[in-house]
Amino acid sequence: MSLLSDLDYAVENAATSGSNVYVTKWAAMALKMRVLLARGQQDDYAQCVAIGNDVISNSGYVLEPNTRDIFYAKGLSSKEVILGVIPQANQGAYYYNTSGIYVRRNSFYVATTVLKDMLANDPRQQWYLGNANGDKAGTFYFIKYVQSTLTTTQLSEVAYAIRLSEVYLMTAEAGIRSGGSLATAKGLIHAVQAGAGITATANTDNYLAVEQANTADDLLLQNYYEYVKSFVGEDDQYYFALLRFPLATVTTLRPTIKKI
């Protein structure tokens, strides 16, 4: 059986509701969207749009009005989280836990000035980047999970495999790649931006960058930037979004990459 066959089986047979630490029908549909985008045949994009619209309209998951609340308050109780990983008992206090790599033990897992610059005029900069990391010049503590106190907790140890925001961005990307409405795609991107406090009237720079992207290529680039800003430090889906560009674009965005 192929991977898509397995996912189709899960879509048909998995529960439509239940704990978000288990794969439901909706999680399987989101996973299928990832596979279709990765394969990238023309019919795949149309399928991806249809699946995305179904998940957005019918799953019962909703975008968190303030994305920060997922990481700092709600965790897996957020109605945006389609699939996540719950930490083990007392994992938050364990010295060698996951979120501790951002605040202690070494200076490898840090936010750089590249991320800081990308988040210019973006409210997420305030809760993604902490103080400068004295162990490594030009870097900052990454506090998306651990908050400015740099204290790990059970909440900071929660891992997020699929959030509804990703479904919105995948639907937008597939729509653009299939020759669909750029206005519709912009609306999906703006819906994700709104959770970060970026709207037509507040923190407008990034909103306007999307509005002013009037070609498919330009809008795909803005959609990619939103993948990075939304999912940095999560599940690396922004990296796969990068690799869906032509090599010339990939190497422009990431000069250290020479071939795919």
C-alpha positions as CSV (number, residue, x, y, z in Angstrom):
1,M,0.0,0.0,0.0
2,S,1.2,3.6,-0.7
3,L,1.4,6.3,1.8
4,L,-1.6,8.0,0.3
5,S,-3.6,4.8,0.5
6,D,-2.8,4.5,4.2
7,L,-3.9,8.1,4.7
8,D,-7.1,7.5,2.8
9,Y,-7.8,4.6,5.0
10,A,-7.3,6.8,8.1
11,V,-9.5,9.5,6.7
12,E,-12.3,6.9,6.2
13,N,-11.9,5.0,9.4
14,A,-10.4,7.3,12.1
15,A,-12.6,8.9,14.7
16,T,-14.0,12.3,13.8
17,S,-13.5,13.6,17.4
18,G,-11.5,12.7,20.4
19,S,-8.2,13.6,22.1
20,N,-5.8,15.5,20.0
21,V,-2.9,13.3,21.1
22,Y,-4.4,10.7,18.7
23,V,-4.8,10.8,15.0
24,T,-8.4,11.7,14.0
25,K,-9.9,11.9,10.6
26,W,-9.0,15.6,10.5
27,A,-5.4,15.0,11.4
28,A,-5.1,12.3,8.7
29,M,-6.6,14.9,6.2
30,A,-4.0,17.4,7.2
31,L,-1.2,14.8,6.8
32,K,-2.6,14.0,3.3
33,M,-2.4,17.7,2.4
34,R,1.3,17.6,3.3
35,V,1.9,14.6,1.1
36,L,0.0,16.1,-1.8
37,L,1.9,19.4,-1.6
38,A,5.2,17.4,-1.5
39,R,4.3,15.4,-4.6
40,G,3.2,18.5,-6.4
41,Q,1.3,17.1,-9.4
42,Q,-1.3,19.5,-10.8
43,D,-4.3,17.5,-9.6
44,D,-2.7,17.3,-6.1
45,Y,-3.2,21.0,-5.6
46,A,-6.9,20.9,-6.4
47,Q,-7.3,18.0,-4.0
48,C,-5.3,19.8,-1.3
49,V,-7.6,22.9,-1.6
50,A,-10.7,20.7,-1.3
51,I,-9.4,18.9,1.7
52,G,-8.2,22.1,3.4
53,N,-11.6,23.8,2.9
54,D,-13.3,20.7,4.4
55,V,-11.0,20.8,7.5
56,I,-11.5,24.5,7.9
57,S,-15.2,24.4,7.6
58,N,-16.2,21.1,9.2
59,S,-13.6,19.9,11.7
60,G,-14.6,22.0,14.6
61,Y,-11.0,23.3,15.1
62,V,-10.7,27.0,15.1
63,L,-7.8,29.4,14.9
64,E,-6.7,30.7,18.3
65,P,-7.5,34.5,18.4
66,N,-4.2,35.1,20.1
67,T,-1.6,32.5,19.0
68,R,0.6,33.3,22.0
69,D,-2.1,31.7,24.2
70,I,-1.4,28.3,22.7
71,F,2.2,28.3,24.0
72,Y,1.8,30.3,27.2
73,A,-1.6,29.3,28.5
74,K,-3.6,26.6,26.7
75,G,-1.4,24.0,25.3
76,L,-3.3,21.0,24.0
77,S,-6.6,22.5,25.3
78,S,-6.5,25.0,22.4
79,K,-9.1,24.4,19.8
80,E,-6.4,25.1,17.1
81,V,-4.3,22.1,18.0
82,I,-5.2,19.2,15.7
83,L,-2.4,16.9,16.9
84,G,0.1,17.2,19.7
85,V,2.3,15.3,22.0
86,I,1.7,15.4,25.8
87,P,4.8,15.4,28.0
88,Q,5.6,12.7,30.5
89,A,4.9,13.3,34.2
90,N,7.3,15.8,35.7
91,Q,9.0,16.3,32.3
92,G,8.9,20.1,32.8
93,A,11.2,19.8,35.8
94,Y,13.6,17.3,34.3
95,Y,17.0,18.9,33.5
96,Y,17.5,17.2,30.2
97,N,14.0,18.0,28.9
98,T,13.2,19.5,25.4
99,S,12.5,23.1,26.1
100,G,15.5,23.4,28.3
101,I,17.7,23.3,25.3
102,Y,16.6,26.9,24.6
103,V,17.5,28.3,28.0
104,R,20.3,26.2,29.5
105,R,22.9,23.5,28.8
106,N,24.4,25.0,25.6
107,S,24.3,27.9,23.2
108,F,23.4,26.0,20.0
109,Y,19.6,26.4,20.1
110,V,19.3,30.1,20.0
111,A,17.5,32.7,18.0
112,T,19.7,34.6,15.6
113,T,19.6,38.1,14.1
114,V,18.1,36.6,10.9
115,L,15.0,35.6,12.8
116,K,15.0,38.9,14.7
117,D,15.1,40.8,11.4
118,M,12.4,38.6,9.8
119,L,10.2,39.4,12.7
120,A,10.7,43.2,12.5
121,N,7.4,45.0,13.0
122,D,5.8,41.7,14.0
123,P,4.3,41.3,17.5
124,R,5.7,37.7,17.7
125,Q,9.2,39.1,18.1
126,Q,8.3,40.1,21.6
127,W,7.4,36.6,22.7
128,Y,9.7,34.6,20.4
129,L,12.9,36.4,21.3
130,G,14.2,37.0,24.8
131,N,17.3,38.7,26.1
132,A,20.6,38.4,24.3
133,N,22.4,35.1,25.0
134,G,25.7,36.0,26.5
135,D,27.2,32.6,25.6
136,K,27.0,33.4,21.8
137,A,27.3,36.8,20.3
138,G,24.5,38.1,18.1
139,T,22.0,35.6,19.5
140,F,18.9,35.6,21.7
141,Y,17.1,33.2,24.0
142,F,14.3,31.6,22.1
143,I,11.3,31.9,24.4
144,K,8.3,30.8,22.2
145,Y,7.9,27.9,24.7
146,V,9.6,28.9,27.9
147,Q,8.6,32.6,28.4
148,S,10.9,35.3,29.5
149,T,11.5,33.7,32.9
150,L,13.5,31.0,31.2
151,T,11.8,28.4,33.4
152,T,10.7,25.1,31.8
153,T,7.2,23.7,32.7
154,Q,4.9,21.0,31.7
155,L,3.3,23.4,29.3
156,S,6.6,24.3,27.7
157,E,7.2,20.6,27.0
158,V,4.1,20.2,24.9
159,A,4.9,19.5,21.2
160,Y,2.6,20.6,18.4
161,A,2.5,18.3,15.4
162,I,-0.3,19.9,13.4
163,R,-2.1,23.2,14.0
164,L,-5.0,24.6,12.1
165,S,-2.9,27.5,11.0
166,E,-0.9,25.1,8.9
167,V,-4.0,23.9,7.2
168,Y,-4.8,27.5,6.3
169,L,-1.4,28.1,4.8
170,M,-1.3,24.8,2.9
171,T,-4.7,25.6,1.5
172,A,-3.5,29.0,0.4
173,E,-0.3,27.5,-1.1
174,A,-2.2,24.9,-3.0
175,G,-4.7,27.4,-4.3
176,I,-1.9,29.7,-5.6
177,R,-0.1,26.8,-7.2
178,S,-3.3,25.6,-8.9
179,G,-3.9,29.0,-10.5
180,G,-6.7,29.8,-8.1
181,S,-7.8,33.2,-6.7
182,L,-4.9,35.2,-5.2
183,A,-7.5,37.1,-3.2
184,T,-8.8,33.9,-1.6
185,A,-5.2,32.9,-0.7
186,K,-4.5,36.3,0.8
187,G,-7.6,35.9,3.0
188,L,-6.3,32.6,4.3
189,I,-2.8,34.1,5.1
190,H,-4.4,37.1,6.7
191,A,-6.5,34.8,9.0
192,V,-3.2,33.3,10.3
193,Q,-1.6,36.7,10.6
194,A,-4.5,37.9,12.7
195,G,-3.6,35.5,15.5
196,A,-0.3,37.3,15.7
197,G,-2.0,40.7,15.9
198,I,-1.3,41.6,12.3
199,T,-4.3,43.1,10.6
200,A,-5.2,45.9,8.2
201,T,-5.3,48.4,11.0
202,A,-2.6,47.1,13.5
203,N,1.0,46.1,12.9
204,T,0.3,46.6,9.2
205,D,3.7,46.1,7.5
206,N,3.4,42.3,7.0
207,Y,-0.3,42.6,6.2
208,L,0.4,45.0,3.4
209,A,3.3,42.9,2.1
210,V,0.7,40.1,1.5
211,E,-1.8,42.6,0.0
212,Q,0.8,44.0,-2.4
213,A,1.9,40.5,-3.6
214,N,0.0,40.5,-6.9
215,T,1.7,37.6,-8.7
216,A,1.6,33.9,-7.8
217,D,5.4,33.9,-7.2
218,D,5.3,36.9,-5.0
219,L,2.4,35.5,-2.9
220,L,4.0,32.1,-2.6
221,L,7.0,33.9,-1.1
222,Q,4.8,35.8,1.4
223,N,3.0,32.5,2.3
224,Y,6.4,30.9,2.9
225,Y,7.5,33.8,5.2
226,E,4.3,33.1,7.2
227,Y,5.2,29.4,7.5
228,V,8.5,30.4,9.0
229,K,7.1,33.0,11.3
230,S,4.2,30.8,12.5
231,F,6.0,27.5,12.9
232,V,9.6,28.3,13.9
233,G,10.7,25.9,16.6
234,E,7.8,23.5,16.0
235,D,7.8,20.8,13.4
236,D,10.0,22.2,10.5
237,Q,7.1,22.3,8.0
238,Y,8.5,25.6,6.8
239,Y,11.6,23.8,5.6
240,F,9.4,21.5,3.4
241,A,7.6,24.6,2.2
242,L,11.0,26.0,1.2
243,L,11.9,22.9,-0.7
244,R,8.8,23.2,-2.8
245,F,10.3,26.3,-4.5
246,P,12.6,26.0,-7.6
247,L,16.2,25.6,-6.7
248,A,17.0,29.2,-7.7
249,T,14.6,30.5,-5.1
250,V,15.7,28.0,-2.5
251,T,19.3,29.0,-2.8
252,T,18.4,32.7,-2.7
253,L,16.5,32.2,0.5
254,R,19.0,29.8,2.0
255,P,22.4,30.4,0.3
256,T,24.0,27.5,2.3
257,I,21.8,25.1,0.2
258,K,23.5,24.2,-3.1
259,K,21.3,21.4,-4.4
260,I,18.1,19.5,-3.6
